[in-house]
Amino acid sequence: MPRIIVTADPVSSQASETTPVLLDEQVRSVHLSTDHAAAQLVQRLAWAVNDAEHAEVQRATRANGVRPRTTGRRRTTRSNSRRAVQA
């Protein structure tokens, strides 16, 4: 069965139990059968990619011993960042 798997870029080429998996979804042709279904799939993929990027930044800052700067702004949550996605 076709799958979409999004992980944060692991340090090694071998994924381990500590490698964060942000999306692991079986994909079928029905997911691309309509504009609405395709847009939902792309939206889930976009969320996972965004979360993976955030996880990589967090891991890099922890590895370097650098605390992230606080700017008084919160990270945008999924509920606040939902936008229409064009398929």
PALUMLO-774781 format. One line per 2 residues: number of its first residue (from 1); for each residue y, x, z of N, C-alpha, C, CB. Coordinates in Angstrom, 1 decimal, decimal comma. Atoms other than C-alpha are relative to their C-alpha. Glycine has a CB too. Layout:
NUM> Y:X:Z:Y:X:Z:Y:X:Z:Y:X:Z  ...
END
This chain:
1> -1,2:0,8:0,0:0,0:0,0:0,0:1,2:0,9:0,0:0,0:-1,0:1,2  -1,2:-0,8:0,0:3,4:1,4:-0,9:0,8:-0,1:1,3:0,9:-0,4:-1,2
3> -0,8:0,0:-1,2:5,6:2,4:2,1:1,3:0,7:-0,2:-0,9:0,6:1,1  -1,3:-0,7:-0,1:9,1:3,4:2,9:0,0:0,5:1,4:1,3:-0,9:-0,3
5> -0,1:-0,6:-1,3:9,3:5,8:5,8:1,3:0,9:0,0:-1,3:0,9:0,3  -1,2:-0,8:-0,3:12,6:7,2:7,1:-0,1:0,7:1,3:1,3:-0,9:-0,1
7> 0,0:-0,8:-1,3:12,6:10,0:9,7:1,2:0,8:0,0:-1,3:0,8:0,1  -1,0:-1,0:-0,1:15,2:12,3:11,0:-0,7:1,3:-0,5:0,5:0,1:1,5
9> 0,6:-1,2:0,6:14,7:15,6:9,2:-0,6:0,9:1,1:1,1:0,8:-0,7  0,7:-0,7:-1,0:12,1:17,4:11,3:0,4:1,5:-0,1:-1,5:-0,2:0,0
11> -0,2:-1,5:0,0:12,6:21,1:12,3:-1,1:0,7:-0,9:0,1:0,5:1,4  1,1:-0,6:0,8:9,2:21,9:10,8:-0,4:-1,0:-1,1:-1,2:0,4:0,9
13> 0,5:0,9:1,1:7,5:20,5:7,7:-1,1:-1,0:0,5:-0,5:0,8:-1,2  1,0:0,9:-0,5:4,9:18,8:9,9:0,6:-0,9:1,0:-1,1:0,9:0,7
15> -0,5:1,0:-0,9:5,9:15,6:11,5:-0,9:0,0:1,3:0,0:-1,5:-0,7  0,7:0,0:-1,2:4,9:15,3:15,1:0,3:-1,3:0,8:0,3:1,2:0,9
17> -0,3:1,3:-0,7:4,9:12,6:17,8:1,4:0,0:0,5:-0,9:0,0:1,3  -1,4:0,0:-0,4:8,4:13,7:18,7:1,0:-0,3:-1,2:0,4:1,3:0,7
19> -0,9:0,2:1,1:9,8:13,2:15,2:0,3:-1,5:-0,1:-0,8:0,4:-1,4  -0,4:1,4:-0,1:11,8:10,0:15,3:-0,2:-0,7:-1,4:1,5:-0,2:0,4
21> 0,2:0,8:1,2:10,7:7,4:12,7:0,9:-1,2:0,2:-1,5:-0,5:-0,1  -1,0:1,1:0,0:13,6:5,0:12,0:-0,4:-1,2:-0,8:1,3:0,5:-0,4
23> 0,4:1,1:0,8:11,9:2,9:9,4:-1,4:0,3:-0,5:0,9:-0,4:-1,2  1,3:-0,2:0,5:8,2:2,5:8,5:-0,4:-1,4:-0,4:-1,0:0,6:1,1
25> 0,2:1,3:0,5:7,7:-0,5:6,3:-0,8:0,0:-1,3:1,4:-0,7:-0,3  0,7:0,3:1,2:5,2:-1,7:3,8:0,9:-0,7:-1,0:-1,3:-0,8:0,2
27> -0,9:0,6:1,0:6,9:-2,6:0,5:-0,9:-0,7:-1,0:0,9:1,0:-0,6  0,7:0,7:1,0:5,7:-5,2:-1,9:1,0:-0,4:-1,1:-0,8:-1,2:0,6
29> -0,9:0,4:1,1:7,1:-6,4:-5,2:0,8:-1,2:0,4:-0,8:-0,4:-1,2  -0,7:1,2:-0,5:8,2:-9,6:-3,4:1,4:0,5:0,6:-0,8:-0,8:1,0
31> -1,2:-0,5:-0,6:10,8:-7,4:-1,6:1,1:0,3:-1,0:-0,3:1,3:0,8  -1,0:-0,2:1,1:12,5:-6,9:-5,0:0,1:-1,1:-0,9:-0,4:1,3:-0,7
33> 0,2:1,1:0,9:11,8:-10,3:-6,5:1,3:-0,8:-0,2:-1,0:-0,9:0,5  -1,3:0,7:0,1:15,3:-11,8:-5,7:1,1:1,0:0,4:0,0:-1,3:0,8
35> -1,1:-0,8:-0,5:18,7:-10,4:-5,2:0,2:0,0:1,5:1,3:-0,5:-0,6  -0,1:0,1:-1,5:18,7:-11,6:-1,6:-1,0:0,9:0,7:-0,1:-1,5:0,4
37> 1,0:-0,8:-0,6:15,4:-10,0:-0,8:0,2:1,5:-0,2:-1,4:-0,4:-0,6  -0,2:-1,5:0,3:16,3:-6,7:-2,4:1,2:0,4:0,9:0,4:0,2:-1,5
39> -1,2:-0,4:-0,8:19,7:-6,7:-0,6:-0,4:0,2:1,5:1,1:-1,1:0,0  0,4:-0,2:-1,4:17,9:-7,2:2,8:-0,8:1,3:0,1:-0,9:-1,2:0,3
41> 0,8:-1,2:-0,1:15,5:-4,3:2,0:1,0:1,2:0,0:-1,0:0,1:-1,2  -0,9:-1,1:0,1:18,4:-2,0:1,0:0,8:0,0:1,3:1,0:-0,2:-1,2
43> -0,8:0,0:-1,3:20,3:-3,1:4,2:-0,8:0,7:1,1:0,4:-1,4:0,4  0,9:-0,7:-1,0:17,3:-2,1:6,4:-0,1:1,5:-0,3:-1,4:-0,7:0,0
45> 0,0:-1,4:0,4:17,1:1,2:4,5:1,3:0,7:0,4:-0,3:0,1:-1,5  -1,3:-0,5:-0,3:20,8:1,8:5,0:0,1:0,2:1,5:1,1:-0,8:-0,5
47> 0,0:-0,1:-1,5:20,5:1,2:8,8:-0,8:1,2:0,4:-0,5:-1,3:0,6  0,9:-1,1:-0,4:17,6:3,6:9,0:0,5:1,3:-0,3:-1,4:-0,2:-0,7
49> -0,6:-1,2:0,4:19,3:6,3:7,1:1,2:0,4:0,9:0,5:-0,1:-1,5  -1,1:-0,2:-0,9:22,4:5,9:9,3:-0,5:0,5:1,3:0,9:-1,3:0,1
51> 0,6:-0,4:-1,3:20,3:6,1:12,4:-0,6:1,4:0,0:-1,1:-1,0:0,4  0,5:-1,4:0,2:18,5:9,2:11,1:1,1:1,0:0,0:-0,9:0,1:-1,3
53> -1,1:-0,9:-0,1:21,8:10,9:10,5:0,5:0,2:1,4:1,1:-0,4:-1,0  -0,5:-0,1:-1,4:22,9:10,1:14,0:-1,0:0,8:0,8:0,2:-1,4:0,6
55> 1,0:-0,7:-0,7:19,6:11,4:15,4:0,1:1,5:-0,2:-1,4:-0,5:-0,3  -0,1:-1,4:0,4:20,0:14,7:13,5:1,2:0,6:0,7:0,1:0,1:-1,5
57> -1,2:-0,6:-0,6:23,6:15,2:14,8:-0,3:0,1:1,5:1,2:-1,0:-0,2  0,3:-0,1:-1,4:22,4:14,5:18,4:-0,9:1,2:0,3:-0,6:-1,3:0,5
59> 1,0:-1,1:-0,2:19,5:16,9:18,1:0,7:1,4:-0,2:-1,2:-0,1:-1,0  -0,7:-1,2:0,3:21,8:19,6:16,6:1,0:0,4:1,2:0,8:-0,1:-1,3
61> -1,0:-0,2:-1,1:24,4:19,2:19,4:-0,8:0,4:1,3:0,8:-1,2:0,3  0,8:-0,4:-1,2:21,6:19,4:22,1:-0,5:1,4:-0,2:-1,1:-1,0:0,2
63> 0,6:-1,3:0,3:20,1:22,5:20,4:1,1:1,1:0,2:-0,6:0,1:-1,4  -1,1:-1,0:-0,1:23,5:24,3:20,3:0,6:0,0:1,4:1,0:-0,3:-1,0
65> -0,6:0,1:-1,3:24,3:23,3:23,9:1,4:-0,5:0,0:0,0:1,3:0,7  -1,4:0,5:0,1:27,5:21,6:22,7:0,0:-1,5:0,3:0,5:0,3:-1,5
67> -0,1:1,4:-0,3:28,5:18,3:24,1:0,8:-0,6:-1,1:0,6:-0,3:1,4  -0,9:0,7:1,0:29,8:15,8:21,5:1,3:-0,4:0,6:-0,7:-1,2:-0,5
69> -1,3:0,4:-0,5:33,5:15,2:21,7:0,1:-1,5:0,2:1,1:0,5:-1,0  -0,2:1,4:-0,2:34,4:11,9:23,1:1,4:-0,3:-0,4:-0,2:-0,5:1,5
71> -1,3:0,3:0,5:37,2:10,3:21,3:0,5:-1,4:0,5:0,0:0,0:-1,5  -0,4:1,3:-0,4:37,3:7,0:23,1:-0,5:-1,1:-0,9:1,4:-0,1:0,2
73> 0,6:1,0:1,0:35,6:5,3:20,1:-1,5:0,0:0,2:0,4:0,4:-1,4  1,5:0,1:-0,1:32,1:4,0:20,4:-0,6:0,1:-1,4:-0,3:-1,4:0,6
75> 0,7:0,0:1,2:29,6:4,5:17,8:-0,2:-1,4:-0,5:-1,4:0,8:0,1  0,2:1,3:0,6:29,4:1,5:15,5:-1,4:-0,4:0,1:0,5:-0,1:-1,4
77> 1,3:0,5:-0,1:26,4:-0,6:16,3:-0,4:-0,8:-1,2:-0,2:-0,8:1,3  0,4:0,7:1,2:24,3:-2,4:13,8:0,7:-1,4:-0,1:-1,5:-0,2:0,0
79> -0,6:1,4:0,0:25,7:-5,8:14,8:1,5:0,1:-0,5:-0,1:-0,6:1,4  -1,4:-0,2:0,4:29,3:-4,4:14,2:0,1:0,6:-1,4:0,7:0,9:1,0
81> -0,2:-0,7:1,3:28,5:-2,6:11,0:-0,7:-0,7:-1,1:-0,6:1,4:0,1  0,6:0,8:1,0:26,7:-5,3:9,1:0,9:-0,4:-1,1:-0,7:-1,3:0,5
83> -0,9:0,3:1,1:28,2:-5,5:5,7:-0,9:-0,5:-1,2:0,8:1,2:-0,5  0,7:0,4:1,1:27,1:-7,1:2,5:-0,4:1,2:-0,9:0,7:-1,1:-0,9
85> 0,5:-1,1:0,8:24,9:-4,7:0,5:-0,3:-0,5:-1,4:-1,2:0,6:0,6  0,3:0,4:1,4:24,9:-5,0:-3,3:-1,2:0,6:-0,4:1,2:0,4:-0,9
87> 1,3:-0,6:0,5:21,4:-4,6:-4,7:0,1:0,3:-1,5:-1,1:-1,0:0,2
END
